[in-house]
Amino acid sequence: MSSLEHLLSIFHGYDSALLAYSGGIDSTLLLELLRTRVDARWRAVFVDHPALTEGERLAARAAIKDVQGQVLVATLTEMQPVWGGQRHDRCYHCKKYLFGKLVCLAKEMRLAVVIDGSHADDDPERRPGMRALAELGIESPLRRAGWGKALIRRQAREMGVESWNRPARACLAVGIDGLVTGGKLALMKKLENFFQQHAISPARFRLEANGRLDIAVTAADDQRVREMLSLSAFRQLLAESGVEQVGCSTLVGGAVR
């Protein structure tokens, strides 16, 4: 049995499914497989929350519209108490809350399981949100089939998925210490856009509660970032956002944020 046949056999074991669609390549591959290879009844749902970049939001909404899926909107006022003021367990509480809403929605739609794009390379020790998925009974077919990121991208490319090589990004709230505010999220989005415009990727930003910004990039981009710190446009962006100190470090392990 091939890797793809193994993955499809897991899909065929579901009577019906709700796909938690994030817009990333992992859930995009699942969406394409459901659309073209699976006969079971399914529905895709995208949760639009304020810690997404505008590009991520627009791309995910377009994909959901193409399959007549559903969009749930979570506002900043709704998410602030969920995210809380502690960065280390924010992902757990966020996933517990949002996926809890999806579980309830699946029951209303009479869909048997909720599935997500978690895969074999996701380390539960580094991703506390995976504990919430386990507690809620979320199914992760890519992880069950032993698929990692390289295989996911290769399969997506073979299937003609345009976003097969799109850089992976976590939600912006992960890099914020203390309370997540609209101003802090706006800064994180501006940083993402600035670095994309200068073709520096992957990058990780961490905004400390004391106003310090830490930037981590690959060793290949380290010198370019240090040069960028002297650009007037970048200094102005930081000054307008109240950032008083900036530190640079080398990104380890390829994590994005």
KESE-448838 format. One line per 8 residues: number of its first residue (from 1); for each residue x, y, z of N, C-alpha, C, CB. Coordinates in Angstrom, 2 decimals, padded with zeros to 5 digits. Glycine has a CB too. Layout:
N
NUM	X Y Z X Y Z X Y Z X Y Z | ...
# end
This chain:
257
1	000.84 -001.20 000.00 000.00 000.00 000.00 000.88 001.25 000.00 -000.96 000.00 001.23 | 000.62 002.18 -000.92 001.39 003.41 -001.00 001.02 004.35 000.15 001.17 004.10 -002.35 | 001.83 005.39 000.31 001.55 006.38 001.36 000.20 007.05 001.13 002.66 007.43 001.41 | -000.11 007.36 -000.13 -001.38 008.00 -000.44 -002.54 007.04 -000.19 -001.39 008.48 -001.88 | -002.38 005.79 -000.57 -003.44 004.80 -000.33 -003.70 004.64 001.17 -003.06 003.44 -000.96 | -002.62 004.65 001.95 -002.77 004.55 003.40 -003.56 005.73 003.94 -001.40 004.47 004.07 | -003.21 006.95 003.50 -003.91 008.14 003.95 -005.38 008.09 003.56 -003.25 009.40 003.38 | -005.66 007.69 002.32 -007.05 007.63 001.85 -007.85 006.56 002.60 -007.10 007.34 000.35
9	-007.17 005.49 003.00 -007.88 004.46 003.76 -008.35 005.00 005.11 -006.97 003.23 003.97 | -007.58 005.93 005.68 -007.98 006.56 006.93 -009.21 007.44 006.68 -006.82 007.40 007.53 | -009.20 008.19 005.60 -010.35 009.00 005.23 -011.60 008.15 005.07 -010.08 009.76 003.96 | -011.44 007.02 004.39 -012.59 006.17 004.11 -013.16 005.54 005.39 -012.20 005.07 003.11 | -012.40 005.60 006.47 -012.90 005.09 007.74 -013.83 006.06 008.45 -011.75 004.75 008.64 | -013.92 007.29 007.94 -014.82 008.28 008.53 -016.16 008.24 007.79 -014.19 009.71 008.47 | -017.25 008.11 008.52 -018.56 008.17 007.89 -018.83 009.55 007.30 -019.66 007.81 008.90 | -018.35 010.58 008.01 -018.50 011.97 007.58 -017.50 012.80 008.39 -019.99 012.49 007.78
17	-017.19 014.00 007.89 -016.14 014.77 008.57 -016.32 016.27 008.39 -014.78 014.36 008.07 | -015.89 017.02 009.40 -015.77 018.47 009.32 -014.29 018.78 009.31 -016.51 019.19 010.51 | -013.81 019.41 008.25 -012.40 019.79 008.15 -012.19 021.18 008.75 -011.92 019.75 006.68 | -011.33 021.27 009.77 -010.93 022.56 010.32 -009.90 023.14 009.38 -010.37 022.43 011.79 | -010.32 024.03 008.50 -009.45 024.55 007.45 -008.75 025.82 007.92 -010.26 024.82 006.16 | -007.42 025.80 007.92 -006.64 026.95 008.40 -006.12 027.82 007.27 -005.49 026.48 009.24 | -006.06 027.27 006.06 -005.47 027.98 004.94 -004.03 027.58 004.68 -005.54 029.45 005.18 | -003.39 026.86 005.64 -002.03 026.38 005.45 -002.00 025.20 004.50 -001.41 025.99 006.79
25	-000.81 024.81 004.08 -000.68 023.75 003.08 -001.18 022.41 003.60 000.77 023.63 002.64 | -001.08 022.16 004.90 -001.50 020.87 005.46 -003.01 020.68 005.31 -001.09 020.77 006.94 | -003.78 021.63 005.77 -005.22 021.50 005.64 -005.68 021.74 004.20 -005.93 022.48 006.58 | -004.87 022.46 003.41 -005.21 022.64 002.00 -005.11 021.32 001.24 -004.29 023.69 001.35 | -004.09 020.52 001.57 -003.99 019.19 000.96 -005.18 018.33 001.35 -002.68 018.51 001.37 | -005.55 018.37 002.63 -006.71 017.60 003.07 -007.97 018.05 002.33 -006.91 017.74 004.60 | -008.11 019.35 002.14 -009.27 019.88 001.42 -009.31 019.35 -000.01 -009.24 021.41 001.41 | -008.15 019.33 -000.67 -008.08 018.84 -002.04 -008.38 017.35 -002.12 -006.71 019.12 -002.64
33	-007.89 016.59 -001.16 -008.17 015.15 -001.14 -009.66 014.89 -000.90 -007.33 014.45 -000.05 | -010.26 015.64 000.02 -011.68 015.48 000.26 -012.49 015.83 -000.99 -012.12 016.35 001.44 | -012.06 016.86 -001.67 -012.78 017.34 -002.84 -012.69 016.38 -004.03 -012.26 018.69 -003.25 | -011.54 015.70 -004.17 -011.31 014.90 -005.38 -011.24 013.39 -005.17 -010.04 015.35 -006.01 | -010.99 012.94 -003.93 -010.73 011.52 -003.74 -011.64 010.83 -002.73 -009.32 011.33 -003.31 | -012.47 011.58 -002.03 -013.26 010.99 -000.94 -014.74 011.17 -001.21 -012.87 011.63 000.42 | -015.50 010.07 -001.05 -016.94 010.11 -001.31 -017.77 010.42 -000.07 -017.38 008.79 -001.89 | -017.19 010.33 001.11 -017.95 010.55 002.34 -018.46 011.99 002.42 -017.08 010.23 003.57
41	-019.51 012.19 003.18 -020.06 013.53 003.36 -019.10 014.36 004.23 -021.47 013.47 003.99 | -018.79 015.57 003.80 -017.86 016.40 004.53 -018.19 017.87 004.34 -016.42 016.11 004.09 | -017.62 018.68 005.24 -017.79 020.13 005.16 -016.51 020.78 005.67 -019.03 020.61 005.99 | -016.08 021.85 005.03 -014.89 022.58 005.47 -015.32 023.86 006.16 -013.96 022.88 004.27 | -014.66 024.18 007.28 -014.97 025.39 008.05 -013.67 026.12 008.36 -015.74 025.04 009.36 | -013.66 027.42 008.08 -012.51 028.27 008.36 -012.86 029.21 009.51 -012.08 029.08 007.11 | -012.01 029.24 010.54 -012.21 030.16 011.66 -011.36 031.40 011.41 -011.84 029.48 013.04 | -012.01 032.51 011.15 -011.34 033.77 010.86 -011.17 034.53 012.18 -012.16 034.63 009.82
49	-009.92 034.64 012.63 -009.65 035.32 013.90 -008.63 036.44 013.70 -009.14 034.31 014.96 | -008.50 037.36 014.62 -007.68 038.56 014.41 -006.17 038.35 014.39 -007.99 039.54 015.45 | -005.68 037.15 014.67 -004.24 036.91 014.68 -003.76 036.32 013.36 -003.86 035.98 015.82 | -004.50 036.58 012.28 -004.11 036.16 010.94 -003.69 037.38 010.14 -005.27 035.40 010.23 | -002.75 037.20 009.20 -002.42 038.30 008.30 -003.53 038.43 007.27 -001.04 038.06 007.61 | -003.60 039.56 006.61 -004.65 039.77 005.62 -004.52 038.80 004.46 -004.62 041.21 005.12 | -003.27 038.50 004.08 -003.05 037.54 002.99 -003.57 036.16 003.33 -001.59 037.46 002.66 | -003.30 035.71 004.57 -003.78 034.41 005.01 -005.30 034.38 005.04 -003.22 034.07 006.40
57	-005.90 035.46 005.52 -007.36 035.53 005.63 -008.02 035.47 004.25 -007.77 036.83 006.36 | -007.52 036.26 003.31 -008.13 036.31 001.98 -007.99 034.98 001.25 -007.50 037.43 001.16 | -006.81 034.36 001.35 -006.58 033.08 000.67 -007.49 031.99 001.23 -005.12 032.66 000.79 | -007.62 031.95 002.56 -008.46 030.92 003.18 -009.94 031.14 002.84 -008.26 030.91 004.71 | -010.37 032.37 002.86 -011.77 032.66 002.53 -012.08 032.29 001.08 -012.08 034.14 002.77 | -011.13 032.52 000.19 -011.33 032.17 -001.21 -011.45 030.65 -001.38 -010.18 032.71 -002.08 | -010.59 029.90 -000.68 -010.63 028.44 -000.76 -011.94 027.90 -000.20 -009.45 027.83 -000.02 | -012.40 028.46 000.90 -013.65 028.02 001.52 -014.84 028.31 000.60 -013.85 028.72 002.88
65	-014.80 029.46 -000.04 -015.88 029.83 -000.95 -015.96 028.85 -002.12 -015.69 031.26 -001.47 | -014.80 028.41 -002.61 -014.75 027.49 -003.75 -015.44 026.17 -003.45 -013.32 027.24 -004.15 | -015.42 025.73 -002.19 -016.04 024.45 -001.84 -017.34 024.65 -001.07 -015.06 023.60 -000.99 | -017.85 025.87 -001.10 -019.10 026.20 -000.40 -019.02 025.82 001.08 -020.29 025.47 -001.07 | -017.88 026.14 001.67 -017.69 025.87 003.09 -018.26 026.99 003.94 -016.22 025.67 003.39 | -017.89 026.97 005.20 -018.45 027.93 006.16 -017.33 028.68 006.85 -019.35 027.21 007.19 | -017.58 029.94 007.19 -016.62 030.77 007.91 -017.20 031.14 009.27 -016.28 032.05 007.09 | -016.42 030.88 010.33 -016.77 031.34 011.67 -015.84 032.50 012.00 -016.65 030.19 012.73
73	-016.40 033.58 012.51 -015.59 034.75 012.84 -015.45 034.89 014.35 -016.22 036.03 012.25 | -014.20 034.99 014.81 -013.90 035.21 016.23 -013.27 036.59 016.36 -012.95 034.09 016.81 | -013.88 037.48 017.11 -013.40 038.85 017.24 -012.29 038.96 018.29 -014.56 039.77 017.60 | -011.60 040.09 018.29 -010.56 040.33 019.29 -011.15 040.35 020.69 -009.83 041.66 019.00 | -012.32 040.97 020.85 -012.98 040.99 022.16 -013.27 039.59 022.66 -014.27 041.80 022.09 | -013.65 038.71 021.75 -013.95 037.32 022.11 -012.68 036.56 022.46 -014.67 036.62 020.97 | -011.59 036.82 021.71 -010.38 036.01 021.85 -009.45 036.48 022.97 -009.64 036.00 020.56 | -009.51 037.75 023.36 -008.58 038.26 024.38 -008.61 037.45 025.67 -008.89 039.70 024.68
81	-009.79 037.14 026.25 -009.78 036.34 027.47 -009.33 034.90 027.23 -011.16 036.33 028.09 | -009.51 034.41 026.01 -009.05 033.05 025.69 -007.52 033.03 025.62 -009.66 032.57 024.34 | -006.95 033.99 024.93 -005.49 034.07 024.83 -004.84 034.40 026.16 -005.10 035.11 023.79 | -005.50 035.19 026.98 -004.97 035.53 028.30 -003.67 036.31 028.23 -004.75 034.28 029.10 | -002.95 036.33 029.34 -001.71 037.09 029.40 -000.46 036.25 029.45 -001.74 037.97 030.58 | -000.62 034.92 029.36 000.53 034.02 029.44 000.78 033.36 028.09 000.30 032.94 030.52 | 001.93 033.65 027.52 002.25 033.16 026.19 002.45 031.64 026.15 003.49 033.84 025.68 | 002.99 031.05 027.21 003.41 029.66 027.15 002.25 028.68 026.98 004.17 029.31 028.39
89	001.03 029.01 027.47 -000.09 028.08 027.32 -001.20 028.66 026.44 -000.64 027.71 028.68 | -000.89 029.73 025.72 -001.90 030.40 024.89 -002.44 029.48 023.80 -001.31 031.65 024.26 | -001.56 028.74 023.16 -001.98 027.87 022.05 -002.96 026.79 022.54 -000.76 027.21 021.39 | -002.72 026.28 023.74 -003.62 025.27 024.29 -005.02 025.84 024.48 -003.08 024.75 025.63 | -005.12 026.98 025.14 -006.44 027.56 025.42 -007.14 027.99 024.14 -006.30 028.75 026.37 | -006.36 028.49 023.18 -006.94 028.93 021.91 -007.55 027.75 021.16 -005.88 029.62 021.05 | -006.78 026.69 021.02 -007.29 025.52 020.29 -008.44 024.86 021.04 -006.17 024.51 020.04 | -008.36 024.82 022.35 -009.44 024.22 023.13 -010.75 024.98 022.88 -009.09 024.20 024.64
97	-010.64 026.28 022.82 -011.84 027.11 022.62 -012.37 027.00 021.18 -011.52 028.58 022.95 | -011.49 027.23 020.19 -011.95 027.26 018.81 -012.36 025.89 018.30 -010.86 027.82 017.92 | -011.59 024.87 018.64 -011.97 023.53 018.19 -013.18 023.02 018.96 -010.80 022.56 018.35 | -013.37 023.52 020.18 -014.59 023.18 020.90 -015.82 023.68 020.15 -014.56 023.77 022.32 | -015.71 024.88 019.55 -016.80 025.41 018.75 -017.03 024.54 017.50 -016.50 026.87 018.34 | -015.94 024.05 016.92 -016.06 023.21 015.72 -016.69 021.85 016.06 -014.69 023.00 015.08 | -016.36 021.31 017.22 -016.96 020.04 017.65 -018.48 020.21 017.79 -016.34 019.56 018.99 | -018.89 021.32 018.39 -020.33 021.59 018.54 -020.99 021.76 017.17 -020.57 022.85 019.40
105	-020.30 022.44 016.27 -020.84 022.65 014.93 -020.97 021.33 014.18 -019.95 023.61 014.14 | -019.98 020.45 014.35 -020.03 019.14 013.69 -021.24 018.34 014.17 -018.74 018.36 013.94 | -021.52 018.43 015.46 -022.69 017.73 016.00 -023.98 018.28 015.40 -022.72 017.85 017.53 | -024.05 019.61 015.26 -025.23 020.22 014.66 -025.40 019.78 013.21 -025.13 021.75 014.74 | -024.29 019.59 012.50 -024.32 019.19 011.10 -024.42 017.67 010.93 -023.09 019.70 010.39 | -024.40 016.96 012.08 -024.43 015.50 012.05 -023.24 014.92 011.29 -025.75 015.00 011.43 | -022.07 015.51 011.55 -020.82 015.02 010.98 -020.07 014.25 012.06 -019.96 016.19 010.43 | -019.51 013.10 011.69 -018.99 012.16 012.68 -017.73 012.65 013.40 -018.69 010.86 012.02
113	-016.82 013.29 012.68 -015.54 013.68 013.28 -015.14 015.07 012.82 -014.44 012.67 012.93 | -014.27 015.69 013.60 -013.59 016.92 013.19 -012.14 016.54 012.89 -013.68 018.05 014.31 | -011.64 016.93 011.72 -010.27 016.60 011.35 -009.47 017.88 011.14 -010.23 015.72 010.06 | -008.15 017.78 011.38 -007.29 018.95 011.20 -006.02 018.55 010.46 -006.94 019.60 012.56 | -005.14 019.53 010.21 -003.95 019.29 009.42 -002.70 018.99 010.21 -003.71 020.44 008.59 | -002.79 018.65 011.48 -001.59 018.27 012.25 -000.92 017.08 011.57 -001.96 017.91 013.73 | 000.41 017.05 011.60 001.13 016.00 010.89 002.24 015.40 011.75 001.72 016.54 009.59 | 002.98 014.47 011.16 003.95 013.69 011.93 005.13 014.51 012.44 004.47 012.56 011.09
121	005.42 015.64 011.79 006.54 016.47 012.24 006.17 017.39 013.40 007.05 017.30 011.08 | 004.89 017.50 013.71 004.46 018.34 014.82 004.83 017.68 016.15 002.93 018.61 014.76 | 005.59 018.39 016.96 006.08 017.87 018.23 005.16 018.32 019.36 007.53 018.34 018.49 | 004.46 017.40 020.01 003.56 017.77 021.12 004.27 018.51 022.24 002.90 016.55 021.68 | 005.57 018.28 022.41 006.32 018.96 023.46 006.46 020.46 023.17 007.70 018.33 023.61 | 006.50 020.80 021.88 006.65 022.20 021.48 005.32 022.84 021.11 007.61 022.30 020.30 | 004.28 022.03 020.94 002.97 022.54 020.51 001.91 022.15 021.53 002.60 022.00 019.10 | 001.72 022.95 022.57 000.75 022.61 023.61 -000.68 022.51 023.09 000.80 023.63 024.72
129	-000.95 023.13 021.95 -002.29 023.05 021.38 -002.68 021.63 020.99 -002.38 023.94 020.18 | -001.71 020.78 020.76 -002.01 019.40 020.38 -002.66 018.65 021.54 -000.74 018.68 019.92 | -002.36 019.05 022.75 -003.00 018.44 023.91 -004.50 018.74 023.90 -002.36 018.95 025.23 | -004.85 019.95 023.51 -006.27 020.32 023.41 -006.96 019.49 022.34 -006.42 021.82 023.11 | -006.29 019.26 021.22 -006.87 018.45 020.15 -007.16 017.03 020.64 -005.95 018.41 018.93 | -006.21 016.48 021.39 -006.40 015.13 021.92 -007.57 015.08 022.90 -005.11 014.64 022.61 | -007.67 016.09 023.74 -008.75 016.13 024.73 -010.12 016.24 024.07 -008.54 017.30 025.69 | -010.18 016.90 022.91 -011.44 017.08 022.22 -011.77 015.96 021.24 -011.43 018.39 021.48
137	-010.82 015.04 021.06 -011.05 013.92 020.14 -010.93 014.29 018.68 -012.40 013.34 020.39 | -010.13 015.31 018.38 -009.93 015.73 016.99 -009.08 014.69 016.27 -009.26 017.14 016.92 | -009.49 014.33 015.06 -008.75 013.38 014.25 -007.73 014.11 013.37 -009.71 012.54 013.37 | -006.52 013.57 013.29 -005.46 014.15 012.46 -004.98 013.09 011.49 -004.27 014.68 013.34 | -005.63 012.95 010.33 -005.29 011.87 009.40 -003.86 011.90 008.90 -006.22 011.90 008.24 | -003.30 013.08 008.69 -001.91 013.16 008.22 -000.96 012.59 009.27 -001.53 014.61 007.89 | -001.21 012.90 010.51 -000.37 012.40 011.61 -000.54 010.89 011.75 -000.71 013.10 012.94 | -001.78 010.41 011.67 -002.05 008.98 011.77 -001.35 008.20 010.66 -003.55 008.71 011.73
145	-001.28 008.80 009.48 -000.66 008.13 008.33 000.85 008.28 008.31 -001.23 008.66 007.05 | 001.40 009.05 009.26 002.85 009.22 009.31 003.39 010.22 008.31 003.51 007.92 009.11 | 002.53 011.10 007.80 002.97 012.08 006.82 003.60 013.29 007.50 001.79 012.52 005.94 | 004.82 013.65 007.04 005.48 014.86 007.50 005.37 015.95 006.47 006.94 014.58 007.83 | 005.96 017.10 006.76 005.82 018.27 005.89 006.36 018.03 004.48 006.52 019.45 006.51 | 007.49 017.35 004.36 008.07 017.14 003.03 007.13 016.32 002.14 009.44 016.43 003.15 | 006.55 015.26 002.69 005.62 014.43 001.91 004.35 015.21 001.58 005.27 013.14 002.67 | 003.88 016.01 002.51 002.68 016.82 002.27 002.92 017.78 001.11 002.29 017.61 003.55
153	004.05 018.45 001.11 004.34 019.40 000.03 004.52 018.67 -001.30 005.61 020.21 000.36 | 005.17 017.53 -001.28 005.38 016.79 -002.52 004.05 016.33 -003.12 006.28 015.58 -002.27 | 003.16 015.80 -002.27 001.86 015.35 -002.75 001.04 016.53 -003.26 001.10 014.61 -001.64 | 001.08 017.65 -002.55 000.34 018.83 -002.98 000.84 019.32 -004.34 000.46 019.95 -001.94 | 002.14 019.27 -004.53 002.70 019.70 -005.82 002.25 018.76 -006.93 004.24 019.74 -005.76 | 002.27 017.47 -006.68 001.85 016.49 -007.68 000.38 016.67 -008.05 002.10 015.07 -007.17 | -000.42 017.13 -007.10 -001.85 017.32 -007.33 -002.18 018.70 -007.88 -002.61 017.10 -006.05 | -001.14 019.50 -008.10 -001.35 020.81 -008.70 -001.86 021.88 -007.75 -002.30 020.68 -009.81
161	-001.63 021.69 -006.45 -002.04 022.70 -005.47 -001.08 023.89 -005.57 -002.06 022.11 -004.01 | -001.59 025.06 -005.91 -000.74 026.22 -006.18 000.08 026.64 -004.97 -001.59 027.37 -006.63 | -000.44 026.43 -003.78 000.24 026.90 -002.57 001.15 025.83 -001.96 -000.77 027.34 -001.54 | 001.60 024.86 -002.75 002.34 023.72 -002.20 003.63 024.15 -001.49 002.67 022.73 -003.32 | 004.22 025.27 -001.93 005.47 025.72 -001.30 005.30 026.99 -000.48 006.54 025.95 -002.35 | 004.07 027.33 -000.10 003.82 028.51 000.72 004.49 028.34 002.08 002.30 028.76 000.88 | 005.23 029.36 002.57 005.88 029.25 003.88 004.86 029.02 004.99 006.70 030.52 004.18 | 005.22 028.18 005.96 004.33 027.91 007.10 004.42 029.05 008.09 004.70 026.56 007.78
169	003.26 029.43 008.66 003.24 030.49 009.66 002.26 030.15 010.77 002.87 031.84 009.03 | 002.67 030.41 012.00 001.77 030.25 013.13 000.95 031.53 013.28 002.55 029.92 014.44 | -000.05 031.51 014.14 -000.84 032.71 014.33 000.01 033.77 015.03 -002.12 032.41 015.16 | -000.31 035.04 014.79 000.50 036.14 015.28 000.51 036.24 016.80 000.02 037.43 014.70 | -000.54 035.74 017.44 -000.64 035.86 018.89 000.43 035.06 019.61 -002.00 035.41 019.36 | 000.98 034.05 018.96 001.99 033.20 019.59 003.24 033.99 019.96 002.37 032.04 018.66 | 003.54 035.05 019.20 004.77 035.80 019.44 004.61 036.99 020.37 005.33 036.27 018.16 | 003.45 037.12 021.03 003.19 038.29 021.86 003.17 037.89 023.34 001.85 038.95 021.46
177	004.03 038.54 024.11 003.99 038.35 025.56 002.96 039.31 026.16 005.40 038.58 026.19 | 002.33 038.87 027.25 001.33 039.72 027.89 000.02 039.72 027.13 001.85 041.13 028.00 | -000.83 040.69 027.42 -002.14 040.77 026.79 -002.02 041.02 025.30 -002.97 041.87 027.44 | -002.80 040.29 024.52 -002.82 040.48 023.07 -003.79 041.62 022.74 -003.24 039.15 022.33 | -003.25 042.71 022.22 -004.07 043.87 021.89 -004.10 044.10 020.39 -003.55 045.12 022.61 | -005.02 044.96 019.97 -005.09 045.29 018.56 -003.83 045.96 018.07 -006.28 046.19 018.29 | -003.23 046.82 018.91 -002.00 047.49 018.53 -000.83 046.54 018.34 -001.64 048.51 019.56 | -000.71 045.56 019.23 000.38 044.59 019.12 000.20 043.71 017.89 000.45 043.72 020.39
185	-001.03 043.30 017.62 -001.30 042.50 016.43 -001.00 043.29 015.16 -002.77 042.01 016.42 | -001.34 044.57 015.18 -001.06 045.42 014.02 000.44 045.49 013.75 -001.64 046.83 014.23 | 001.25 045.60 014.82 002.70 045.62 014.65 003.19 044.31 014.06 003.39 045.90 016.00 | 002.71 043.18 014.58 003.14 041.88 014.07 002.81 041.74 012.58 002.49 040.75 014.87 | 001.65 042.24 012.18 001.25 042.17 010.77 002.15 043.05 009.91 -000.22 042.59 010.59 | 002.50 044.23 010.40 003.39 045.12 009.66 004.78 044.49 009.51 003.50 046.48 010.36 | 005.25 043.82 010.57 006.54 043.15 010.50 006.52 042.03 009.46 006.93 042.57 011.88 | 005.45 041.24 009.48 005.31 040.16 008.48 005.37 040.75 007.08 003.97 039.39 008.69
193	004.61 041.80 006.83 004.58 042.41 005.50 005.93 042.97 005.11 003.52 043.51 005.45 | 006.61 043.64 006.05 007.91 044.24 005.77 008.93 043.18 005.38 008.40 045.03 006.98 | 008.94 042.08 006.12 009.92 041.03 005.84 009.58 040.30 004.54 009.97 040.03 007.00 | 008.30 040.14 004.24 007.91 039.53 002.97 008.35 040.41 001.80 006.39 039.29 002.92 | 008.18 041.72 001.95 008.59 042.64 000.89 010.08 042.58 000.63 008.19 044.06 001.25 | 010.85 042.25 001.66 012.31 042.14 001.51 012.76 040.70 001.32 013.00 042.74 002.73 | 011.78 039.82 001.06 012.06 038.41 000.75 012.90 037.73 001.83 012.78 038.31 -000.58 | 012.58 038.00 003.08 013.26 037.34 004.20 012.25 036.39 004.86 013.82 038.38 005.24
201	012.47 035.09 004.67 011.55 034.08 005.20 012.30 032.76 005.32 010.28 033.92 004.29 | 012.07 032.02 006.39 011.15 032.29 007.50 011.73 033.29 008.49 010.81 030.99 008.22 | 010.84 033.85 009.29 011.25 034.76 010.34 010.33 034.57 011.53 011.23 036.25 009.85 | 010.86 034.84 012.71 010.06 034.72 013.94 010.18 036.02 014.72 010.54 033.50 014.82 | 009.04 036.54 015.15 009.02 037.79 015.91 008.45 037.51 017.29 008.20 038.88 015.18 | 009.10 038.07 018.29 008.58 037.97 019.65 008.56 039.35 020.28 009.44 036.99 020.51 | 007.37 039.79 020.64 007.20 041.10 021.24 007.07 040.93 022.74 005.97 041.84 020.65 | 008.11 041.41 023.46 008.13 041.28 024.92 007.18 042.29 025.56 009.55 041.46 025.46
209	006.75 041.99 026.78 005.84 042.87 027.49 006.47 044.23 027.78 005.40 042.22 028.79 | 007.83 044.29 027.83 008.52 045.55 028.11 008.79 046.37 026.85 009.83 045.28 028.82 | 008.23 045.95 025.71 008.40 046.70 024.48 009.59 046.30 023.65 008.49 048.12 024.79 | 010.34 045.29 024.07 011.48 044.79 023.30 010.99 043.85 022.21 012.51 044.08 024.22 | 011.58 043.95 021.02 011.27 043.07 019.91 012.46 042.17 019.61 010.87 043.87 018.66 | 012.25 040.87 019.61 013.30 039.92 019.22 012.96 039.35 017.85 013.44 038.78 020.27 | 013.93 039.36 016.96 013.75 038.87 015.59 014.70 037.70 015.38 014.01 039.99 014.54 | 014.15 036.56 014.95 014.98 035.38 014.67 014.79 034.99 013.21 014.61 034.19 015.62
217	015.91 034.84 012.51 015.89 034.42 011.10 016.96 033.36 010.89 016.12 035.64 010.14 | 016.99 032.77 009.71 018.02 031.79 009.41 019.39 032.47 009.33 017.71 031.05 008.10 | 020.43 031.68 009.48 021.79 032.22 009.44 022.05 032.94 008.11 022.82 031.11 009.64 | 021.43 032.45 007.02 021.65 033.04 005.71 021.10 034.46 005.62 021.01 032.18 004.63 | 020.06 034.77 006.41 019.44 036.08 006.37 019.89 037.01 007.48 017.95 035.93 006.42 | 020.75 036.54 008.36 021.12 037.31 009.55 021.72 038.66 009.19 022.11 036.53 010.39 | 022.66 038.71 008.27 023.31 039.96 007.91 022.33 040.92 007.26 024.49 039.71 006.99 | 021.44 040.41 006.41 020.46 041.26 005.73 019.52 041.93 006.75 019.63 040.42 004.72
225	019.14 041.17 007.79 018.27 041.75 008.80 018.98 042.83 009.58 017.76 040.67 009.75 | 020.23 042.60 009.92 020.98 043.61 010.67 021.14 044.89 009.85 022.37 043.05 011.07 | 021.29 044.73 008.53 021.36 045.91 007.67 020.01 046.60 007.59 021.84 045.52 006.27 | 018.94 045.81 007.62 017.60 046.35 007.50 017.23 047.19 008.72 016.60 045.24 007.32 | 017.82 046.87 009.86 017.53 047.62 011.09 017.89 049.10 010.97 018.27 047.00 012.26 | 018.79 049.41 010.04 019.21 050.80 009.87 018.35 051.56 008.86 020.65 050.85 009.43 | 017.44 050.88 008.19 016.58 051.54 007.21 015.61 052.49 007.93 015.80 050.51 006.38 | 015.45 053.68 007.39 014.59 054.68 008.02 013.14 054.20 008.11 014.66 056.00 007.26
233	012.66 053.49 007.08 011.28 053.00 007.08 011.06 052.00 008.20 010.94 052.36 005.73 | 012.07 051.15 008.44 011.94 050.15 009.49 012.02 050.81 010.86 013.02 049.07 009.34 | 012.93 051.76 011.03 013.06 052.46 012.32 011.77 053.23 012.63 014.27 053.43 012.29 | 011.17 053.81 011.61 009.93 054.55 011.82 008.80 053.62 012.23 009.55 055.32 010.55 | 008.73 052.45 011.59 007.70 051.46 011.93 007.80 051.10 013.42 007.84 050.19 011.05 | 009.03 050.84 013.88 009.22 050.45 015.28 008.91 051.61 016.23 010.66 049.97 015.49 | 009.33 052.81 015.86 009.10 053.97 016.72 007.60 054.24 016.86 009.81 055.20 016.15 | 006.87 054.15 015.77 005.43 054.39 015.81 004.70 053.34 016.64 004.86 054.41 014.40
241	005.31 052.16 016.80 004.69 051.07 017.54 005.17 050.99 018.98 004.95 049.76 016.84 | 006.06 051.89 019.38 006.51 051.93 020.75 007.60 050.92 021.09 005.38 051.71 021.64 | 008.27 050.36 020.07 009.35 049.40 020.32 010.62 050.17 020.66 009.58 048.48 019.07 | 011.20 049.87 021.81 012.36 050.61 022.30 013.68 049.87 022.08 012.19 050.91 023.75 | 013.63 048.53 022.04 014.85 047.74 021.85 014.58 046.63 020.84 015.35 047.15 023.20 | 015.61 046.29 020.07 015.49 045.22 019.08 016.68 044.28 019.23 015.41 045.79 017.64 | 016.41 042.98 019.25 017.47 041.99 019.29 017.35 041.03 018.12 017.43 041.22 020.60 | 018.47 040.49 017.67 018.49 039.54 016.56 019.12 038.23 017.00 019.26 040.13 015.35
249	018.57 037.14 016.48 019.13 035.83 016.80 018.93 034.91 015.61 018.47 035.23 018.07 | 019.56 033.73 015.68 019.49 032.77 014.59 018.35 031.78 014.85 020.84 032.03 014.43 | 017.54 031.59 013.84 016.40 030.68 013.93 016.91 029.24 013.93 015.40 030.91 012.75 | 016.45 028.46 014.89 016.90 027.07 015.04 015.75 026.13 014.72 017.44 026.81 016.47 | 016.01 025.14 013.89 015.02 024.10 013.62 013.98 024.46 012.59 014.35 023.75 014.86 | 014.07 025.64 011.99 013.14 025.99 010.94 011.78 026.46 011.38 012.97 024.87 010.06 | 011.55 026.55 012.71 010.25 027.02 013.18 010.05 028.45 012.76 010.13 026.89 014.71 | 008.81 028.82 012.50 008.55 030.15 011.99 008.28 031.15 013.08 007.41 030.12 011.05
257	007.52 030.76 014.09 007.28 031.73 015.17 007.21 031.00 016.49 005.99 032.53 014.92
# end
